[in-house]
Structure formats: C-alpha cells, structure tokens
Amino acid sequence: MLSPLAHALPGVLLVGLIVSPAAAQPQPLRLRAAPPRSAALPPPAAPRPVATVPVGPPLFAEHPALLDAVRRFEGGAPARARTALLGAREAAPTALRPAIDYLVARCDLQLGWLEEADDALALLAPQLPALAHHLALLRAKAALDRGKVSAAEGLAAPLPPGTAGVFDLHLALAQRALDEGRLFSARAFAERAAQSVYWQGDQARLAALRAEVAARIQPDPARDLAAQIALWQAFPRTDAGQAAFRALLAADWPAPLTAEALLDALDRHARRRGRLWRLVVDAGEARFGDALRGLAAYAALARQPSRWARRTLTDAAALLASTPPPAPALVRRVHLLQARAERRLGRVDAALAYYGQAAQAGPSDRLRGRAALEGGHLARKLNRVQGADGLLDLAVAQLDPVQDAEARAAALWARGWTAWRAGDWAAADRHWATLTDAHPMVQDHSRRTYYERALYWRAAAWAELGRVDEARRQWRFVRDRFPFSYYAVLAHHRLPDAGPWAPADPLDAPAPPAAVPAQHADAVWLWQLGLVRDVRNTLRHRLNLGALGRGVTPLLAAAYRARNDWFRSHWVVQYTDPLDVPPVGEDRLRWLAAYPQPYADAVRHQAKRHGVDPLLIWAVMRQESGFRPRVGSSAGAQGLMQLLPATARGMSRRLKERRAPSLAALRQVWPNIHYGAAYLARLHSRYKGHLALTLAAYNAGPGNVDDWLDRFGDLQGDAFVEEIPFNEARGYVRKVLRSYAVYQALYRPAGGPWTLPPPQGHRPGPDAVAER
C-alpha cells in the first residue's frame, strides 16, 4: 500500500545507520483560528507568484496510430509498440518526433538493446529539457546493466532526491562499489540513497548496507553488534532485520540484547507467532530460562487466545512462580500482560484487578499510564464509573504530553465523557479544554482530530450550563473550520440560522488540474504523452518524500483513474490532503477526486431497485473496500461492500432467488452491489430510517445494535454514537456519515445534510428482532 510518510526510526542506535530527509516530514495542519489583525499592523506581503505549467491535452490526441502504440507499450508489448511508432514517425508532425524517438528508446530499453537506447537518449536530452533528470536516470541504469560503472556513477551523481527510481540506482551503485572494495565510494552513494528513502523495507536494506560499509572501513565489534541489534529492533519483519537477528543468535548474547528488548519483540509478533516469534522465544529461553517463556505465553494470550488459553495461562503463571525473574523491570510488566490475557479470556474482574496493579507498579510512567488507560476504557465499557474515573485520571497524570500525546488525548477525552454522562458539565468542559489546548493534532479512531470532537462537545456542555451564545459561536467555528465533517454536520443542525448547506458548482466529475507548479513539468510531459505508469511513479515518489503539494494530487489521482485504480485515486487525496477548505473552484477538483462515483451504472441501478440512496451506497463502499472489487477481509467479507457469504445467502433467500451467490460472484461488481444494497435497505427499514443505527448494524450486526438500544437508547443521537462500545463500529459510523455528508454536498447540495435524531422512536419491532 502506498505510504505517504517516511517511517520514523526508533532508537538512537539508528542515527548512524540512516538519515531520513527533512523533506519527508509532513507540514502540520494549522487548526487554530488566526487572531484578528490590528489596524496598526502593516498589511501582509502579497504571495510570490508560483511558476506553473499547463497540463493541456494529450500530445497524440489526433493521431490514433500513436495512441495505439502508447497503449501497447503500457500494456507490455514493446516490440509491437516500437514497430508501430517507427511506422507512424514519418507521417507525424515534426514537433512530435522527439516524443516518438523517446518512446522508441524506451522500447529499446525493455527489449535489451541498451547501447542503441543510450545513444538515442543522449541525443534527446537537449530537445527534452523537462525530462533531463528522467533521461539521465534511464541512461545510468542502462550503463550499469552494461557494466560501465564509471559512466553510471557520473550520470547518477547529480540526480536530485525527487527523481523517481533514484534510491534503487544509488543503492545498486553503493552495493557494486562495496563488492569491488571501493568503500568510500560505497559510503558516498549510500549517503545519497538516504536522501530519497521512505519504504521500511528500503530503510532496512540501506541500514544493513551502511552497517556493512562502516564495519569494513573501521572494524569495531561493539559498534557492529549495536548496529545489528538496532537493525533487528527497528525492522523486525524485513529480510534485513531477520538476517540481523540470525547473526545475533550466533553471538554470545551480550548485555545490550536485554530480556526487555526480547519481550518487546515478542509482544510485536504475538498475533502471528510465526518463525521470528519462535526464534525470539528460543533465544530468550536460552539466555533467561523458563521465565521468559512464561512471559511469552502471556504476550501470546493477550493478542490471540486459543482454545487451550486457560491451561496456557496456568502454565505461564507456574513458570513465573518457579523460575528466578530475568529482570526486575519484566516482573513489573507481568501485571499488564496478565490483565490483557484475562481480558481476552472474558474474565473482566481479574483483568481490572491486574490493570490496577500495573497502573501502580509498572516499570515506567509510560507503561503505568497505558495500563491505566486500558483499564479505564474497560471499566467505562462496563459502566463502572468510579473505577474508570480513577484509572483515567492516573493515565492523564502518568502519560507524557509529547511522547504519549495520542494516548493522553484518548484519556482526556474519555475522562470528559464520563463527566458528561454523569451530568457534570463543568468537569467535562475542564477536561476537554485541556485536550484542545494540549493535543490539537492528535487523531482518534476515525482519523479525525480529537480537536473538533472536543470543540463540538464543549459547546454542548456550555449550552447545558446556559452559555448558549458561546456555544453557538463554537458550533459555527466547527462547521466552518472542518467542512462537511461528521461534527460539522452535527454543529450545522445545532444552529438556528443554518443557512445553505453547500455551494452549487457545475463541475461534478473528477478531472486533472488545469496547471501544476513548474517543478513537476516532467510529470506533465509524461501525462501528455500517455505514460500513466511513469506519471504515477514520478508523483508518488515525490509524495512519499513530502514534496507534492495539494495542487498536484489531482494529477496523480487522474493517473490512477486512467487505469481504473479507484482505490488509489481517492486514497492519494484522502490521506495527503486535509480538505479543510470548501469545494469551490480549483479546490473542488481535490474533493471530487477524494469522493468519486465509480461503477455508476451498477450503483444507480441497484439503488433504484432496492430503494436506497445511491450516495449512501458510495459512502459505504468507500469505507468498506475503498472501491476495490476483489478485496477480502480476515473475517471472510468480500468485495466492494464487504459482504459475508452468509449475509449474501440470507438476502438471496429473502429476495426469493433460485440460486445462492457464490464466493466468486461476490467479488464481481454487479452481484456485490446488488446484495449489499439489499442488505442496506433491509437494515434501513428495520431501524425505521435511522442512519446511525443502520450503519452500526451493517458493521457490527443488528444483534449488537439492539443490545446497545436496550443499554443507552434514551440518549440523543450524537451521544448514542459516542457510546457505541466498539471502537471500530463507532469510528465506522462516523466515517461513513462524514462521507455521506460530503457526497451530498458535492452531488446534491440543495438537499442539505443528513440529520441524526434520537434513537428512541427507531427501535425495531418484535418481528424484526425475532428474525435475527
């Protein structure tokens, strides 16, 4: 999956192994409103104009033969594409011949005619200045494949980090220099490779290479051992990390590889318990005896209990009781592992007791705070208010505001919510005020910031305290600052002067931008040429380095759409663009790219057939599968709307169809949308049109929703959603409602947003409950 940000490397030991580029750091989103400008201040300077290049139409739009040749090249048929290009070259206009020669050279590279391709690319460099770095990269790769290392190094040296493919080239040159004994050249190319690295696997490869270069330049056993430990701890699931671990197995287990480090690795890999898990257990048992095996059993139970879990839990306790502890810090971590194991086994009283012990006796403030937070969440779900408040207060006090910002924000939010549910509006306001002041950027389970969530509910607390004017000003800020978000819609309906929902705009289909900054001229040229794969590689590389502005993401999204990759076409905008301005003018392109309408014929047909809003189907589809028809989940859900086969078969029986759908049918577009829309319509009818209940039942099942209605169905609609006990279901409801609001704003602005009434009048009748 595409990863827009470089992974942070834990531990100071890796500082000497790899250097992440400064450009890879994302720019923070400014959430606070700007203070009013004083009349005495000078007006702000006008922004500097940014040089742009127009995207324009395809170069070969009026030449069908050339368009066909490009399609053949993109489809993996370079020989046929080369023949077609050469046949159309003489009749083509003179202005198009450099583009044709470039495509012929690319075909030659794929066919292995490296010398001819290199000559052609060298002649094209003056004619295609926008592709200077791209051509140099192609020539350097061809020279390296031909064994001309000096020529490849000369071509690769000046390439900037933003050139797609430069990391692999620099790493290959570093490895070639290392194999030839040119250690300082190897180190120099490794340093250049470090400027354009972002994938975790590439980071591990580079770290291993740099460690080997350092070891051969100046052997130092202690430093080399520390580098291997750091490599294993930072990249445990990569080939390089596992190779480092195997090297550590052959060592004499020096002090830096502590029992606590081994237990951290066990906890990371407990869910799968594959080969690396067994290696860690064996190594820990060889050094620390049966005690670490007992801790490993607790770690495994906390992640994934088996049918032998209770017996394993007893065996683990016996091992710890009969074996000298490997380290005092590990003994203090036992309570947290025991609490998680007991919780997974359903023994909540024992789990809460262990959480309390871990919160008091953990080895560090961080572990004590996290244990208190986990215990507080469990107590809150069990409606044990006093116990939850005590643990959450302890979590807020123990967790560091910087290093543990996410966990501390979750604790502050939960503490404020328990006060709200108890009717203590002032205490709720106090906790949420601390949250908004200290953690405005931290995201919750729905990938939205706690900031807007706390702002909305603080305003609700003010309204309860009689501060109605302040509350309305806050709700207006939420509505305007976070366009079409879940809490913006809630705030919209809290205001007496709601006004129009969204601006109307004739542009209702995603499209490439009219122009992009000039530093992306090479991507524009490749786009006009029809080389969609190269456009994706070029812009995705800059995206991962943090060097792609929001005005360019629609071009990358259009490149994905050109090959029907609807998942990445919307994902690249959703996960890189805050979409914090209304969809007007050029900004509308980004919103339309993030919220497209794929498979329109199937969606509209099935929506009309089953009586469901097609915009709601797109919102559900976007969240369930990201528009991927053949995706499956670990629970067995299939296709665009992530239907379980049993659910689809049940809907088939209700529709009185002669044949039940097969698993292969659920991975096709039309059948999946058919059964998904039918199930959505059934739930919508069951809960009498209540959107939140319908979506919660679609995700967690109607049985759970009926239980939640019995437990807290007397709440208002917005509070009911906050009380959903499952993090996944609660986040799912908010995400889909947010997507539905955006689809309404983009494609049906006159209709206004959805409303979220109290659930009291939407309980299913006896017949509907009996059906489940």
Buried (B, 14 or more C-beta within 10 A) or exposed (E): EBEBBBBEBEEEBBEBBBBBBEBBEEEEEEBEEEEEEEEEEEEEEEEEEEEBBEBBEBBBEEBEBBBBBBEBBBEEBBEBBBBBBBEBBEEBEEEBEBBBBBBBBBBBBBEEBBEBBBEBBEEBEEEBEBBBBBBBBBBBBBBBEEEBBEBBBBBBBEBEBBBBBBBBBBBBBBBBBBEEEBBEBBBBBBBBBBBBBBBBBBBBBBBBBBBBBBBEEEEEEEBBBBBBBBBBBBBBBBEBBBBBBEBBEEEEBEEBBBBBBBBBBBBBBBEEBEEBBEBBBEBBBEBBBBBBBBBBBBBBBBBEBEEEBBEBBEBBBEBBEEBEBBBEBBBBBBBBBBBBBBBBBEBBEBBBBBBBBBBEBBBEBBBBBBBBBBBBBBBBEBEBBEBBBBBBBBBBEBBEEEEBBBBBBBBBBBBBBBBBBEEBBEBBBBBBBBBBEBBBBBEBBBEBBBBBBBBBBBBBBBBBBEBEEBBBEBBBBBBEBBBBBBBBBBBBBBBEEEEEBBEEBEBEEBBBBEBBBEBBBBBBBBBBBBBBEBBBBBBBBBBBBBBBBBBBBBBBBBBBBBEEBBBBBBBBBBBBBEBBBBBEEBBBBBBBBBBBBBBEEBBBBBBEEBEBBBBBBBBBBBBBBBBBBBBBEEEEBBBBBBBBBEBBBBBBEEEEEEEEBEEEBBBBBBBBBBBBBBBBBBBBEBBBEBBBBBBBBBBBBBEBBBEBBEEBBEBBBBBBBBBBBBEEBBBBBBBBBBBBBBBBBBBBBEEBBBEBBBBEEBBBEEEBEEEE
